[in-house]
Amino acid sequence: MNISIFGLGYVGAVCAGCLSARGHQVLGVDISPAKIDMINQGKSPIVEPGLEQLLLDGVRHGRLRGTTDVQAAVLATEMSLLCVGTPSKKNGDLDLVYMEAVCREIGTAMRDKASRHTVVVRSTVLPGTVKNVVIPILEQSSGKRAGIDFGVAVNPEFLRESTAIQDYDFPAMTVIGELDPQSGDLLQSLYQGLDAPVIRKSIEVAEMIKYTCNVWHATKVSFANEIGNIAKASGVDGREVMDVVCQDYKLNLSRYYLRPGFAFGGSCLPKDVRALTYRAGQLDVEHPLLASIMASNRNQVKNAFELITRQDKRRIGLLGLSFKAGSDDLRESPLVELAEMLIGKGYDLTIYDANVEYARVFGANREYIESKIPHVSSLLCNDLQQVIREADVVVLGNNDDRFAQALDASSDKQIIDLVGFMAHGSDAQREGICW
């Protein structure tokens, strides 16, 4: 394929070398004549192991060259990869001045092009940037329509400095955000032969995936450092601790807890977070990330409460009271906290939870239910259909399979999903807490 790459910094130079090595015809475009001269001499404008050899091979075999001529690059290629910088402003927002400029130039060049051209954003941009910035500029400059006259896609990169070529050749995944299937198909063809899943999503989802991955990596570093600091102050080698933690692929390094939804609860997580942060305070070890966990969890309960109260309806049916389906454990259940907030504001609340109902009569939690939360437990009803029938708003509180059936059978009710039963995003009758 004939490909133009705009911006020959870290991402652009690596892509130029790797794509030319895979047999594609690559035109590198940059406003810096010095970078273009280096590319045309087969020299790397950045320090990255193995890259200079790829660039030199590409130039020698006639598969790679550089130019400052935007129009010539667009007219000579089928696809343009935008790899320009998106630096931070002083307030933390992205500075899109380079992105806006290159889109105007590419759009102007597309005016004179009869065949379809596809523009792919590789730069890291916030969700909504392509829709609200890139596409309008391209359409205005070209006089053409995105998704019809020209293609648009997002292809976030996951390249680590010093291992970028290996990351390109052996990726964990390839993410494509497509405006239209034709753009996605063309972009996917670049990755034929790579042993990694190709994941195709909407443009906005692809934009968000890149940020989520990077912030998650940053969180992991900070988490491990804070654990290490507390461990050291306790006379423990934090490296030994985290080495063992990372051997658990069932829970610790898995997708199990990485699912957006309601707050955590139960007898372990809240108690253990509080205990460890208390010990950190005793040891005078700063732990801002760990200290924020419980506040963040409480905020998610508040978000659920506000989601329910925005419906402006007074009769609420809460399905689930224990923190987890298949359990009668109400200790620090965020659903109990949510119920108490609704009761406090005078809502007409009815609750269904078969396990808690059983425990109230027979179980080990009977004393806790009667003595600690009698005002909440008195609202329990043992008839699921009655709770649904008499409610204006039905809240799906935990992942009991019966509640998924209730979702399908309650088309005339306002549904609030705190779990993830909904297959798609929110609509007029159904709304999820994180979707």
Summary of the structure (lengths in Angstrom):
residues: 435
radius of gyration: 27.4
end to end distance: 37.9
largest distance: 81.9
contacts: 1418
relative contact order: 0.07
helix: 46%
strand: 14%
